[in-house]
Amino acid sequence: MESKLSFLLHIAIILLAANIGGIISKRFKQPAVLGQILAGLVLGMGIIEKTETISHLAEIGVIFLMFIAGLETDVNELKASGKSSSIIAFGGVLTPFLLVSGGIYLVTNDLLASLFMGVIATATSVSISVQTLREIGQMRSKQGIGILGAAIIDDVVGIILLTIVIGLVKPGTNSSLFLVIGKIVVFFIMTFIVGYIVIKMISKLSNKINTEDTIVVYAIIFCFILAYFSEELGVAAITGAYFAGVVFSMTSCRHKLSHEVSRISSIMFTPVFFVAIGLGVDIQSAINAFGVGIILVILGTLGKVIGCGFGAKISGFGGKEALQIGIGMVPRAEVAIIIANLGVAIEVISRQQLAAVIMMVLITTLITPSMLKWSFAR
């Protein structure tokens, strides 16, 4: 009984801290998400631990966030931005990979560890950018669509690059490259087929569906199932959630779903997700790895801003828009830490380098909302 009560108290404290942090952040004309992450950092200093239950609630929060991003996506604009998103994504993978690998190699003289750190630097976590873009009303802008499209491709290219590097470092540790690519192809084919069936079914039942709330429940079920299968097939769960939203964005109930799911998410799950990011950061470890960490932060940030920004520029975006897209691709979060933990497990990188990754996650997460808001306010 005591553990149940403490769990309820922890959730209450997290939600209270998220709301206070958001209000203070807005008072300083910053996005609420920044205050929520900072609230998590404060709570993580011995007040609350990031338990498995909090992690699960946070996972639901980020899945809802990306589902809503999918619902708010204009599919025609997404298709039109396919070529530019690909160029942005490749620039955003290649540039930080080369910069970070080169920078870390000069410091450590360890080629394999440097390559692995380069792969870690390619991982983008756009959930922070998505929330900021929604707050400032730029989610459906050309730049917002470009960031989302590039992030999806970035995710797939990053997985393939990780598989190649692990294959070089530890042959037999992971699946073959062809198997990984095959699974990714299966996911997209499955999404296309299932999505087509769902759209057809809803169009036939549109009159009945739009008057009932059950469509919200079924949409959430579909979102969770697609997120699960995307994770099982080697693509991040948030990618599955985003495409579930894209499927429903092509139906007549998209506005109803966006409104209802946003209410559910913003009240409970999304604030827990952003506070949990702060809770999961070991500040002491990050401080201990300051030297390598600062190289990782500078080169990793420049890699995304320059790589994605240049990709956007040659795709036809203006200089200001290219900068906005570059900044939107800067944040790293749980994906970078997961890859870094894998590197420690297979003894490719040290625990100090893992701490440096945590420092990169902390700083890029904190600076992106303010930088993104500044870039749109210019």
N, C-alpha and C positions, 0 to 999 in steps of 0.2 A: 504493500500500500504506500509505503514511504517513497519508493522509487517512482511510482506513478505520480505522486504529488510533486516530487522534485522535478519531474519531466514537465508537468503543467506549469510550474513556477518558472522554469527555464524558458519555455516558449513565451510566457507572458512578459518576461524581462526582455527577451529578444525583440518582440513586437513593439514594446514600449521604447526600447533604445532605438529601433529602426525609425519610429515616428519622430522621436525627439531629434535624432541625427538628421533626418530629412528636413525637418522644420528649420533647424539651425543652418543647414547647408543652403537652403533657399533664401534665408535672411541675408546671406553673404553672396546672393545671386549666383550660386553654384547648383548643379543638378543634385536632386535628392539622393541619388545613388551614391554619390561621394560621401555624404554624411552617414549613410547606412553602412558602408564599408568601414569607415572610421569608427563607428559605434561598435562594430564587430571587433576591431583591433583593441578597443578599450575593454570590452567584455572578456576578451581572450587573455587579459593580464591577470589571471587568477580568479576571475569572477565566475565564468562559465567555460566548460570544456566542450569541444565539438564532438558530441556523441554520434553514434550510428543513426539514431532516430532523427537528430537535427540534420545530418547529412542526407537522409532520405527525403525529408521535407524540402531541403534546399534543392535536391535533384528534381523534385516535382516543380519547384519554382522556376528553374531554368528551362524545363521542358515547356511549361505554360508560356514563358516569355517568348521562346522561339516559335511556338504554335501561333501565338498572337501576331508575331512578325510575319509569319506565313500568310495568315488571314488578311493582313494589311498590305500584302504584296500585289501589285498589278502584274498579272502573268504576261501580258503583252509587252510591258516594259522590261520584265525579267528576261524574256526571250530576246528582245532587241538588244539588251546589254550583255548577251552571252559572250560575244567576241571580246568586248572591252573587259568584262569580268575575268575572262581567262587570262588576258594579258596582265591585268592588275594582280591576279593571284600568283602567276608565275614570277612576276617581279618581286612580289611579297614573300615568296619562298626562297628564290635563288639569292637575292641580295643579302638578307640577314644570315642565310646559311654560309655564304662566302665570307662576309665580314666577321661574324662571330667565330667561325672555324679558324680563320686566319689570325684573329686577335688572341684567341685562347692558345693557339699553337705557339705564338711568339712568347707567351708567358710560361706555358707548361712544357713545351717541346714534346708533347704527347699527341701524335697524329690521330689515333683512334678516339681518344677522349675529346679532342678538338672537333672531330667530325660529328660526334654524338651531341656535343653542346651546340653545334651548328643546327642540327636537326631540331633540338629543343627550342631554339630561337625562332623556328619557322611556325610554331604552333600559335594560332590566333584564337582568342576567345572573344567573339563579338557580342556576347550577351550584355556586357557593360556598355558598349557603343550603341546597341539596339535600344536599351532603356533610355540612354541619354538622348538619342535621336527622337524617341517617342515623346520625351519631356519637352523638347524644344520644337516639336512639330515638323521634323525633317525626315521621318521614317519613310515616307513615300516620295521623297525627292529623288532626283536622278542620282545624286551622290549616295543616298541611303540604299537604293536598289543596287548600285555598283558595289558598295561595301558588302551587302548580303550575298550577292552572287559570287563575288571574289572569295568570301569566307567559306562558302560551300566547296568551291574548287580547291581552295587552299587546304582544306581539311583532307580531301582525297589525295592530293599530291603529297602532303605531309606524311600520310600513312604509307604511301608507296616508298617515299624517301627513307622513312624509318626502317621499313622492311629491308631495303637494300643495304643500309648501314649495319643493321644487326646481322644480316647475312655475311657481310665482310668481317665483322668483329667476331661473331660466334656462329659459325656455320652449324645449322641443325637446331639452333635455339628457337627459331620462329618458323612460321609457315613459309613456303616458297613464294616468290614474287608473283608467279602466275596464279597461284591459289588466291592470294590477296586481291589481285586485280579481278579475278573471276567472281569473288564474293561481292565486290563493289558493283560489278556489272549486274549481278543477280539482284542486288538491292534496288538499283534504279529501274530495272525491267519490272520487278515485282511492284514497285511504287507506281509506275506508269499504268500497269494493268489494273491493279486494285483501285487506283485513283479514278480511272476511266469508268469502272463499274459503279463506284460510289456516286460520281457526278451524274451518271445516267439515271440511277435509282432516285436520287434526290430531285432531279428535274421532272420525273414522272409523278412524284408525290409532293411537289412543291407547295400546293395549296393547303394540304393537310399539315405538312411539316412546319410551315411558317406560323401556324397558330398554336403549336404545342412547344412545351419546354423540353420534351424528351430529346429533341435534336441536339441540344447542348450536351446531354449525357452521352449520346452515341458518338458525337464528335470527339469528346474527351477520351472515350474508350478507344476510338480509332487512332487518336494521337498517341496514346500510351502503347498500343500494340505496335504501331509503326516505329516508335522510338525504341521499343524492345528489340524488334527484328533488325533494325539498323545497327544497333550495338552488337548483336549476335553475328552480323555479317561483316563486322570490322569497320563500320562507319559510326561516328559518334551518335549517341541517342538524340542529341539536339538537332542533328541533321534530319533524322526521321521525323521529329516533331515539327520542324520547319516545313518539310514537304507535306505533312498532314495538313498543316494550315494552308499551304498553297492549293491543295486539292479542294478544300472547302471554300477557298477564296473564289473559286470558279462556279459557285452555287448561289442560289437566290437568298440563302440564309447567312451569308458571310457577315453582314452588319450585325445581325442578332447575336451570332456566335462571338464576334469580336467584342461586343459590349458585355455580354454575360461572362465570358471567360476572363476578360480583363478585370471585372469586379471580383470574381473568385480569387484570381491570382494576386491582385494588388492588395487585397485585405490581409491575406495570410502568407501565401507561398513565396512570392517574389521578394518581399522584405526579408524573410528568413534566408533566402538564397544569398542576398548581398551581405547580410550580417555574417553569414557562415563563411564567406570569403575571408573576411577579417579575422574570424575565429580560428581559421585554419592556418594562419601565418605565424611561424615561430620567429618572432622579432629578434631574439637573442642570436639564433643561428644565422639570420640574415646579416646582423651587425658583425659577427665573427668572420664572415666571408666577404667583407666590404671590398677588398682589393679586386678579386675576380668578379665580384658582383657588379661593381661599377662599370667594368669593361663590358660585361654582359648587357647591362641596362643601356649604356650609351650606344654600343654597336647594334644591339637588338632593336632599339627604338629608331635609330637612323636607318637601319636596314629596311624596316617596314615603311617609314615615311618616304625614303628615297625610292625604294623598289616599287611600292604600290603607287606612289605619286608619279613616278616616271611612266609606269604602265598606264595610269589614267591620262597623263598628258598626251602620250602618243596614240591614245584611243579617242582623242577628240575633246577631252575635258579641258576647261580653262585652268590657269595656274592656281587660282583660289580653290576651285573644286578639287583639283588634284591633291592639294595640301589637306583638305578636309577628308578625302578618302584615305590618304596615307595615315593621318592621325587616327581615323576610325579603325584601322587595322593594327594599331600598336598593342592593345592590351593582351596579356597572357594570363591564364588562370590555371584551373585544375588540370588541363591537358598537358601543359608544360611540366607540372609537378609529377603527374602520372608517368610521363616518359622519363623524367629524371630518376624517379624511384626504380624504374625498370633498369636504367643504366647502372645504378648502384647494385641492384640485385644480380646483374650479370658481370659485375666488377669491371665496368668500363670507365665509370667516373667515380670520384671520391665523394665522401659525405660533405666535404667542404664545398665541392662544386654543386652538390644538391642544395646546400644552403645559399649559394650564389644564385641559383635558379629561383629559390624562394624570394630572395631580395628583388630579382627582376620582376617577378609576379606582383609583389607588393607595390613597387614603385610605378610600374606601367598601369596597374589597376587604379592607383590613386591619381595619376596625372592625366589620364585619358579624358574623363568626363569634363574637367575644366578646360583642357586644351581643345576638345571638340566643340564645346560651347563657345569658346573664344573665336575659333576659326569660322563659325557661322555668324557670329556677331560682328565680324570685321566689315 
